[in-house]
Amino acid sequence: LKSRLLGRGGINLRSISHEVNARARLRGLGSGVLEGSDRKEAEVPLQVVVIGFDYHSYTWAVDRLARLLEGIYSQYRRHARLTWVESRHLKVTLEEVSRDDAAFEMLADSICIDYINWEEPEQLRTQALIAPQNEAQVEGPFFCIFHVGLQDDEEFSVKGRILGKGGRHLRRISELMNARARLRGRGSGIVERAPSGEADVPLQIVITGSDYPNYAGAVHQIAALLSGIYLHYTRYVRSKSMETPDLNLSIEEVRRGSPDYEILRAFMSSEDSEPKC
């Protein structure tokens, strides 16, 4: 179980901190993680602790861990059937720990995080990103644009980090939230039909959803993805002794009646060539 959670070389949990601004760590009996002055495993059943520096990264990491555990449970059930072992009813169990809980400081210490300075930046809060439904359109489809704000380069590969291998990042968000997210603009690799070629706009991610909850969920996920990319880009430019840019999430909602509404509606419903990564 421990090896399936960690993955080869710890890649499963390590990849979370590579993709978003969060951290996940095994803890408890059987984890092999030693804590406290007596350097012993915590006297609790095996668990995975997730801490996020911002809410979007936190929910992204929780979702990633939930899917990992569901996959492990599915493999366990198949193994139990093959070996004639009684299959236990397993489901993902989550316990959230707030700052006021007695366990908060202990968990923060166990995962080696300076929790004292935690405060979610205003621009990362979902309600600050998009208007509530009663202040926006009543009915969908809903559209918005995330302006990426970075020029792609071969070494860092902004486009590749947004898409993920084989386009899995945007595809997973689309499948999870029953919405759609697509790259658009210069450097996107998406050739539009009219006019032929990439849209003559800076690189952006367009999101659409037919109902507001799924649309808002997709916005939430893209915000987490971009927040992680901005974090890694900042580290990248520092490693190159380059000037550190001031990067913030930039989102533009496109309402029904706007000149761009029908343009985006046609783009998101088209089957223009998707970029490969």
BELUR-V304113 format. One record per run of one state. SS is the DSSP state (~ for helix, > for strand, _ for the rest). FROM is the first residue (numbers start at 1). LEN is the number of residues. If there is no record, write none. Layout:
ss->SS from->FROM len->LEN
ss->SS from->FROM len->LEN
//
This chain:
ss->_ from->1 len->1
ss->~ from->2 len->5
ss->_ from->7 len->1
ss->~ from->8 len->12
ss->_ from->20 len->2
ss->> from->22 len->6
ss->_ from->28 len->7
ss->> from->35 len->1
ss->_ from->36 len->4
ss->> from->40 len->1
ss->_ from->41 len->6
ss->> from->47 len->6
ss->_ from->53 len->2
ss->~ from->55 len->28
ss->_ from->83 len->20
ss->~ from->103 len->8
ss->_ from->111 len->4
ss->~ from->115 len->3
ss->_ from->118 len->4
ss->~ from->122 len->3
ss->_ from->125 len->1
ss->~ from->126 len->4
ss->_ from->130 len->3
ss->~ from->133 len->3
ss->_ from->136 len->6
ss->> from->142 len->6
ss->_ from->148 len->10
ss->~ from->158 len->6
ss->_ from->164 len->1
ss->~ from->165 len->13
ss->_ from->178 len->2
ss->> from->180 len->5
ss->_ from->185 len->7
ss->> from->192 len->1
ss->_ from->193 len->4
ss->> from->197 len->1
ss->_ from->198 len->6
ss->> from->204 len->6
ss->_ from->210 len->2
ss->~ from->212 len->28
ss->_ from->240 len->11
ss->> from->251 len->4
ss->_ from->255 len->4
ss->~ from->259 len->11
ss->_ from->270 len->8
//
